[in-house]
Amino acid sequence: MAARILGRQIGDFFKEEHEAFALLYRAETDASAPSETRTHFERFCKAYRELEEIVGVADSLLQPPDYSFIPGVHSKPLQFAAQVAFSERERLGLGLLDPLENIFRLFDDRGIKIFRSDMQDQDVSGLSGFSRGYGAGILVNSANTVERQVFSLAHEYGHILMHRSFYKSPQPSAGLSREHELELMASAFAANFLVPEAGLREAFLRDIGDKRVGVEDIVHLKWLFRVSAEVMIRRLIDTTLVSQTEGQRLTEEIDSRRQPRKEFAPLSDELIKEWEANNRFSHLLKRAALGGMISLGKLAALLDTTVLEARSKLQAWRKEISFAQLSSATVSVDSSVVIDFHLTGSLLLLEELFTGRMLMSDLVEEELAMSKMKVLGAEVVILTQDAEWAFFGEVKRNKPGLGYGELGAITVAKFRRASLLTNDRQARQTAEELGIPVSVPLAFWNMRSKPTGFPLGTQ
């Protein structure tokens, strides 16, 4: 019925339902990205989308706009690409003057699925995919320089914006020639997006002025806009800030100083490391795993790894969260923790870590006094309220194996809204059943070699 009403074949609906990635990648020759790399890229994009659905943020970000380039209608493709770069910077709130701080972070925050892979064939800089089901994804060759990865990311983004209608085939064809019109457009977009003319002119007049442009000036500008020396010289020529002859002189001088296939005065990879340390995919994955939204097996599948490695990753995340919580949380400490710190000669460390944030039941204080131990800086809490003793008595009846010190520590944590810091298994389990946050100091044997801190984890 729907097919007749809409005048379409039934198969068209199934085709849309199973819409695959159509990959268009940039290459300087007819080299193609390895099949295995494309497979990993598609798995990543599918896993990313599935994770968005699991966490419930699948529709929280809009897809990139479609600035469709129509051959024959748009007669000046390079000007069209420059205008798209202008419009996109405005849409993203970047303005037309400032360099991009971190293009990886910029695109990641807007839901672009970015995947880095070491493709030793450096003629392949990247590839991109788009579908209504998965959204936009970009793969960049991590074997390339930071500058080239930045440019490839912007280049592929330009393809997604301007050439959306070309994303049709589930199998990418051989790489397009560097001189192909679509490639020239994508490169023009990237150059204008990364180095806007107004911003370049402002920096040039401010920092260089009328003096003869030297190699040191190119280094300054390339670091400012985070692009290669080649891209910067090309932008200076395109904006008539330097002549073609001057550009050629600068290129030859730089080429004489650098090693083949190496960037001159390369950028630090800190911008990539910063993004990889805390990107959107990792955040969603942690949220799903720590929130119990996915099983350990599902976590392994989304990470494309083994269950054993996934378990190790999950444990590491739990330790991070526990440490972050304890770095500012108030804790109610029991005797077991104090004794363990004392036995490892690290009692001072405990006192320093929780200065002004450590609570101690008077019952715990009495247990420690019997062993002639005292913790400096801990606030001793005496149970005085009827509600506190009623809670204490109820827990004692339900958990007869707990000692008075553990009972006191749990009660203090309950009524002072603190985390329970304990090494006692039953005390930990009891607190968890009662909804009281629990943390466990780990690896006491390493404390002597780590005077500034220790790993903490929730078990």
C-alpha positions as CSV (number, residue, x, y, z in Angstrom):
1,M,0.0,0.0,0.0
2,A,2.7,2.5,1.0
3,A,4.7,1.6,-2.2
4,R,1.6,2.3,-4.3
5,I,0.8,5.6,-2.6
6,L,4.4,6.9,-2.8
7,G,4.9,5.5,-6.3
8,R,8.0,3.6,-5.3
9,Q,9.2,0.0,-5.4
10,I,9.1,-2.0,-2.2
11,G,12.8,-2.7,-2.6
12,D,13.6,1.0,-2.3
13,F,12.6,0.9,1.3
14,F,14.8,-2.0,2.1
15,K,17.7,-0.3,0.3
16,E,17.3,2.8,2.5
17,E,17.0,0.6,5.6
18,H,20.3,-1.1,4.8
19,E,22.0,2.0,3.4
20,A,25.8,1.3,3.5
21,F,28.7,3.7,3.8
22,A,29.8,5.2,0.5
23,L,33.4,6.0,0.9
24,L,35.3,8.7,-1.0
25,Y,38.9,9.1,0.0
26,R,41.6,11.5,-1.0
27,A,44.8,10.1,-2.6
28,E,47.5,11.7,-4.7
29,T,47.7,8.6,-6.9
30,D,45.3,5.8,-7.7
31,A,46.3,4.1,-4.4
32,S,43.4,2.8,-2.4
33,A,43.1,2.5,1.4
34,P,43.6,-1.1,2.5
35,S,40.5,-3.2,2.6
36,E,41.2,-4.2,6.2
37,T,41.4,-0.5,7.2
38,R,38.1,0.3,5.6
39,T,36.5,-2.7,7.4
40,H,37.8,-1.4,10.8
41,F,36.5,2.1,9.9
42,E,33.0,0.9,9.1
43,R,33.0,-1.2,12.3
44,F,34.0,1.8,14.3
45,C,31.2,4.0,12.7
46,K,28.6,1.3,13.3
47,A,29.7,0.8,16.9
48,Y,29.7,4.5,17.5
49,R,26.1,4.8,16.2
50,E,25.0,1.8,18.3
51,L,26.6,3.4,21.4
52,E,24.8,6.6,20.8
53,E,21.5,4.7,20.7
54,I,22.3,2.8,23.9
55,V,23.2,5.9,25.8
56,G,20.2,7.7,24.3
57,V,21.9,10.6,22.5
58,A,21.5,9.3,18.9
59,D,19.5,12.4,17.8
60,S,21.2,15.0,20.1
61,L,23.4,16.3,17.3
62,L,22.4,17.5,13.8
63,Q,24.2,16.1,10.8
64,P,26.5,18.5,8.9
65,P,24.6,20.7,6.5
66,D,24.5,19.8,2.8
67,Y,26.1,22.4,0.5
68,S,25.6,20.3,-2.6
69,F,27.8,21.2,-5.5
70,I,26.1,20.7,-8.8
71,P,28.4,20.5,-11.8
72,G,27.2,22.7,-14.6
73,V,25.1,24.9,-12.2
74,H,28.0,26.2,-10.1
75,S,30.5,27.5,-12.7
76,K,33.3,28.4,-10.3
77,P,33.9,25.3,-8.1
78,L,36.9,26.7,-6.2
79,Q,35.1,29.9,-5.3
80,F,32.1,27.8,-4.3
81,A,34.4,25.8,-2.0
82,A,35.8,29.0,-0.4
83,Q,32.3,30.3,0.2
84,V,31.3,27.0,1.9
85,A,34.4,27.3,4.2
86,F,33.3,30.9,5.0
87,S,29.7,29.9,5.7
88,E,30.8,26.8,7.8
89,R,33.1,28.8,10.0
90,E,30.3,31.3,10.6
91,R,27.8,28.5,11.4
92,L,30.2,26.8,13.8
93,G,30.8,30.1,15.6
94,L,34.5,30.2,14.7
95,G,34.5,33.7,13.1
96,L,36.8,34.6,10.2
97,L,39.9,35.6,12.2
98,D,40.9,33.1,14.8
99,P,42.9,29.9,14.0
100,L,41.3,26.6,15.0
101,E,42.5,25.4,18.4
102,N,41.9,21.7,17.7
103,I,40.1,20.5,14.6
104,F,39.9,17.0,16.1
105,R,38.1,18.3,19.1
106,L,35.9,20.7,17.0
107,F,34.5,17.9,14.8
108,D,34.3,15.3,17.6
109,D,32.2,17.6,19.7
110,R,29.7,17.9,16.8
111,G,29.4,14.1,16.4
112,I,31.7,13.5,13.4
113,K,33.1,10.0,13.8
114,I,36.9,10.3,13.6
115,F,39.0,7.2,13.3
116,R,42.8,7.2,13.0
117,S,44.7,4.2,11.4
118,D,48.3,3.7,10.6
119,M,48.4,3.2,6.8
120,Q,52.0,3.0,5.9
121,D,51.2,3.9,2.3
122,Q,51.4,7.7,2.8
123,D,49.8,8.4,-0.5
124,V,46.5,7.7,1.2
125,S,45.7,10.6,3.5
126,G,42.2,9.6,4.5
127,L,38.7,8.6,3.5
128,S,35.2,9.6,4.5
129,G,31.8,8.0,4.7
130,F,28.3,9.3,5.1
131,S,24.9,7.7,5.4
132,R,21.6,8.7,7.0
133,G,21.9,5.7,9.3
134,Y,25.4,6.3,10.7
135,G,26.0,9.9,9.9
136,A,29.4,11.3,8.9
137,G,32.7,9.5,9.5
138,I,36.3,10.4,8.7
139,L,39.4,8.3,8.7
140,V,42.8,9.8,8.7
141,N,46.2,8.2,8.2
142,S,48.0,8.4,11.5
143,A,51.3,7.5,9.8
144,N,51.3,11.0,8.3
145,T,52.5,14.2,9.9
146,V,50.2,16.1,12.3
147,E,49.9,18.9,9.7
148,R,48.8,16.5,7.0
149,Q,46.3,14.8,9.3
150,V,44.8,18.1,10.2
151,F,44.5,19.0,6.5
152,S,43.1,15.6,5.6
153,L,40.4,15.9,8.3
154,A,39.3,19.3,6.9
155,H,39.6,18.0,3.3
156,E,37.3,15.1,4.0
157,Y,34.9,17.3,5.9
158,G,34.7,19.4,2.8
159,H,33.8,16.4,0.7
160,I,31.0,15.6,3.2
161,L,29.6,19.1,3.0
162,M,29.9,19.7,-0.8
163,H,29.7,16.2,-2.4
164,R,27.1,14.4,-0.3
165,S,25.4,13.1,-3.5
166,F,28.5,11.3,-4.5
167,Y,28.3,9.0,-1.4
168,K,26.5,6.1,-3.1
169,S,28.6,3.0,-3.4
170,P,29.3,0.6,-0.6
171,Q,32.7,0.0,-2.1
172,P,35.0,3.0,-2.8
173,S,36.6,3.3,-6.2
174,A,40.2,3.9,-6.7
175,G,41.5,7.2,-5.3
176,L,40.7,10.3,-7.3
177,S,43.5,12.1,-9.0
178,R,44.8,15.1,-7.0
179,E,43.8,17.3,-9.9
180,H,40.2,16.0,-10.1
181,E,37.7,18.8,-9.7
182,L,36.2,17.3,-6.5
183,E,39.7,17.0,-5.0
184,L,40.6,20.5,-5.8
185,M,37.4,21.7,-4.3
186,A,38.0,19.8,-1.1
187,S,41.5,21.1,-0.8
188,A,40.3,24.7,-1.4
189,F,37.7,24.2,1.3
190,A,40.3,22.9,3.7
191,A,42.8,25.8,3.0
192,N,40.1,28.4,3.5
193,F,38.6,26.7,6.6
194,L,42.0,26.3,8.3
195,V,43.5,29.6,7.2
196,P,40.8,32.2,6.6
197,E,42.0,35.1,4.5
198,A,40.9,37.8,7.0
199,G,42.7,36.0,9.9
200,L,45.8,35.5,7.8
201,R,45.9,39.1,6.7
202,E,45.5,40.3,10.3
203,A,48.3,38.0,11.5
204,F,50.6,39.0,8.6
205,L,50.2,42.7,9.1
206,R,50.6,42.4,12.9
207,D,53.6,40.1,13.0
208,I,55.4,40.5,9.7
209,G,54.4,43.8,8.1
210,D,56.4,45.2,5.1
211,K,59.6,43.3,5.7
212,R,60.9,40.6,3.4
213,V,59.2,37.3,4.4
214,G,61.7,34.7,5.7
215,V,61.5,31.1,6.7
216,E,61.1,32.1,10.3
217,D,57.9,33.9,9.4
218,I,56.5,30.8,7.7
219,V,57.2,28.8,10.8
220,H,55.4,31.4,12.9
221,L,52.4,31.4,10.7
222,K,52.2,27.6,10.2
223,W,52.3,27.1,14.0
224,L,49.7,29.8,14.5
225,F,47.2,28.2,12.1
226,R,48.4,24.6,12.6
227,V,49.0,23.8,9.0
228,S,52.0,22.7,6.9
229,A,54.6,25.1,5.5
230,E,53.4,24.1,2.0
231,V,49.8,25.0,2.8
232,M,50.9,28.3,4.5
233,I,52.9,29.4,1.5
234,R,50.1,28.5,-0.9
235,R,47.7,30.6,1.2
236,L,50.1,33.6,1.2
237,I,50.2,33.4,-2.6
238,D,46.5,32.9,-3.0
239,T,45.8,36.0,-0.8
240,T,48.5,38.0,-2.7
241,L,50.4,38.6,0.5
242,V,53.5,37.2,-1.3
243,S,54.2,36.9,-5.0
244,Q,54.5,33.7,-6.9
245,T,58.2,34.3,-7.1
246,E,58.5,34.9,-3.4
247,G,56.5,31.8,-2.7
248,Q,58.8,29.7,-4.9
249,R,61.9,31.1,-3.1
250,L,60.4,30.2,0.3
251,T,59.5,26.7,-0.9
252,E,62.9,26.0,-2.3
253,E,64.6,27.3,0.9
254,I,62.4,25.1,3.1
255,D,62.8,22.1,0.9
256,S,66.6,22.4,1.1
257,R,66.4,22.2,4.9
258,R,64.0,19.4,5.5
259,Q,64.2,15.6,5.1
260,P,62.1,13.9,2.4
261,R,58.5,13.3,3.4
262,K,59.1,15.1,6.7
263,E,57.4,18.3,7.8
264,F,59.6,21.4,8.3
265,A,59.4,22.7,11.9
266,P,56.7,20.1,12.7
267,L,53.8,20.7,15.1
268,S,53.6,18.8,18.3
269,D,51.1,15.9,18.4
270,E,49.7,17.2,21.7
271,L,46.5,18.3,20.0
272,I,45.8,14.8,18.9
273,K,46.8,13.3,22.2
274,E,44.5,15.7,24.0
275,W,41.6,14.7,21.8
276,E,42.3,11.0,22.1
277,A,42.5,11.2,25.9
278,N,39.0,12.4,26.1
279,N,36.9,12.1,23.0
280,R,33.1,11.7,22.6
281,F,33.3,8.0,21.7
282,S,35.3,7.2,24.8
283,H,33.0,9.2,27.0
284,L,29.9,7.5,25.7
285,L,31.6,4.1,26.1
286,K,32.6,4.8,29.7
287,R,29.1,6.1,30.5
288,A,27.5,3.0,29.1
289,A,29.9,0.6,30.8
290,L,30.0,2.3,34.2
291,G,26.3,2.9,34.1
292,G,25.5,-0.8,33.6
293,M,23.9,-0.1,30.2
294,I,26.0,-2.8,28.4
295,S,27.5,-6.1,29.3
296,L,31.2,-6.9,29.5
297,G,30.8,-8.9,26.2
298,K,29.1,-5.9,24.5
299,L,31.9,-3.6,25.8
300,A,34.5,-6.0,24.2
301,A,32.5,-5.9,20.9
302,L,32.3,-2.1,20.9
303,L,36.0,-1.9,21.6
304,D,36.7,-4.5,19.0
305,T,38.8,-6.4,21.6
306,T,38.8,-9.5,23.8
307,V,36.6,-9.8,26.9
308,L,39.8,-10.0,29.1
309,E,41.1,-6.7,27.7
310,A,37.6,-5.1,28.1
311,R,37.5,-6.2,31.7
312,S,40.9,-4.6,32.3
313,K,39.7,-1.4,30.7
314,L,36.6,-1.4,32.8
315,Q,38.6,-1.8,36.0
316,A,40.9,1.0,35.0
317,W,37.9,3.3,34.4
318,R,36.4,2.4,37.8
319,K,39.7,3.3,39.5
320,E,39.8,6.6,37.7
321,I,36.3,7.4,38.8
322,S,37.0,6.3,42.4
323,F,40.1,8.4,42.5
324,A,38.3,11.4,41.1
325,Q,35.6,11.1,43.6
326,L,38.0,10.7,46.5
327,S,40.1,13.6,45.4
328,S,37.3,15.9,46.7
329,A,34.9,13.7,48.7
330,T,34.6,13.4,52.4
331,V,35.4,9.9,53.7
332,S,34.4,7.9,56.7
333,V,37.4,5.7,57.5
334,D,37.4,2.4,59.4
335,S,40.2,0.7,61.3
336,S,41.3,-1.6,58.5
337,V,42.4,1.2,56.3
338,V,44.4,3.0,59.0
339,I,46.1,-0.2,60.1
340,D,47.1,-1.0,56.5
341,F,48.5,2.5,56.0
342,H,50.4,2.2,59.3
343,L,51.8,-1.2,58.4
344,T,53.2,0.1,55.1
345,G,54.7,3.2,56.9
346,S,52.3,5.4,54.9
347,L,50.0,6.8,57.6
348,L,51.3,10.3,56.9
349,L,50.2,9.8,53.3
350,L,46.6,9.0,54.4
351,E,46.5,12.1,56.6
352,E,47.8,14.3,53.7
353,L,45.4,12.9,51.1
354,F,42.3,13.5,53.2
355,T,43.2,16.6,55.1
356,G,40.0,18.3,56.2
357,R,37.9,15.6,54.6
358,M,38.3,12.6,56.9
359,L,35.7,11.5,59.4
360,M,36.3,8.9,62.1
361,S,33.7,7.3,64.3
362,D,34.6,7.4,68.0
363,L,34.2,3.6,67.9
364,V,37.0,3.5,65.3
365,E,39.1,5.8,67.4
366,E,38.7,3.5,70.4
367,E,39.8,0.4,68.3
368,L,42.9,2.3,67.1
369,A,43.7,3.5,70.6
370,M,44.0,-0.1,71.7
371,S,46.8,-0.5,69.1
372,K,48.3,2.9,70.2
373,M,47.5,4.4,66.8
374,K,46.2,7.9,66.2
375,V,45.3,9.7,62.9
376,L,46.0,13.4,62.9
377,G,43.5,15.7,61.2
378,A,40.6,13.3,61.4
379,E,37.3,14.7,62.7
380,V,36.0,12.3,65.4
381,V,32.3,11.9,65.2
382,I,30.3,10.7,68.2
383,L,26.9,9.1,67.6
384,T,24.4,11.0,69.6
385,Q,21.1,11.0,67.6
386,D,18.4,8.4,68.1
387,A,18.2,7.9,64.4
388,E,21.9,7.1,64.2
389,W,21.7,4.5,67.0
390,A,18.6,3.0,65.4
391,F,20.4,2.6,62.1
392,F,23.5,1.3,63.9
393,G,21.3,-1.4,65.7
394,E,19.5,-2.5,62.6
395,V,22.7,-3.0,60.7
396,K,24.2,-4.9,63.6
397,R,21.2,-7.2,63.7
398,N,21.3,-7.9,60.0
399,K,25.1,-8.2,59.8
400,P,26.2,-9.8,63.0
401,G,29.7,-10.4,61.6
402,L,30.6,-6.7,61.6
403,G,32.6,-5.2,64.4
404,Y,31.7,-2.0,66.3
405,G,34.3,0.0,64.3
406,E,32.9,-1.0,60.9
407,L,29.4,-0.3,62.2
408,G,30.4,3.1,63.4
409,A,32.2,3.9,60.1
410,I,29.1,2.9,58.1
411,T,26.8,4.9,60.3
412,V,28.9,8.0,60.1
413,A,29.1,7.6,56.2
414,K,25.3,7.3,56.1
415,F,24.4,10.3,58.2
416,R,27.3,12.6,57.1
417,R,26.8,11.7,53.4
418,A,30.4,10.5,53.1
419,S,32.1,7.7,51.2
420,L,33.2,4.7,53.2
421,L,36.9,4.0,53.0
422,T,37.5,0.4,54.0
423,N,39.4,-2.8,53.2
424,D,36.8,-5.0,55.0
425,R,34.9,-7.1,52.5
426,Q,31.7,-7.4,54.5
427,A,31.7,-3.7,55.5
428,R,32.0,-2.9,51.8
429,Q,29.2,-5.2,50.7
430,T,27.0,-3.9,53.5
431,A,27.5,-0.3,52.6
432,E,26.9,-1.0,48.9
433,E,23.6,-2.7,49.8
434,L,22.6,0.4,51.8
435,G,23.5,2.7,48.9
436,I,26.5,4.2,50.6
437,P,29.5,5.1,48.2
438,V,32.4,2.8,48.9
439,S,36.1,3.1,47.9
440,V,39.0,0.8,48.5
441,P,42.7,1.8,48.7
442,L,44.7,-0.6,46.5
443,A,48.3,-1.5,46.0
444,F,49.6,-0.5,49.4
445,W,52.9,-2.3,48.5
446,N,53.6,0.5,46.0
447,M,53.1,3.4,48.3
448,R,56.7,3.8,49.4
449,S,57.6,4.4,45.7
450,K,54.7,6.7,45.1
451,P,54.8,9.4,47.8
452,T,52.4,11.7,46.0
453,G,49.5,9.4,45.7
454,F,48.2,5.9,45.2
455,P,45.7,4.2,43.0
456,L,42.2,3.8,44.3
457,G,39.4,1.7,43.0
458,T,35.8,0.6,43.6
459,Q,35.5,-3.2,43.7
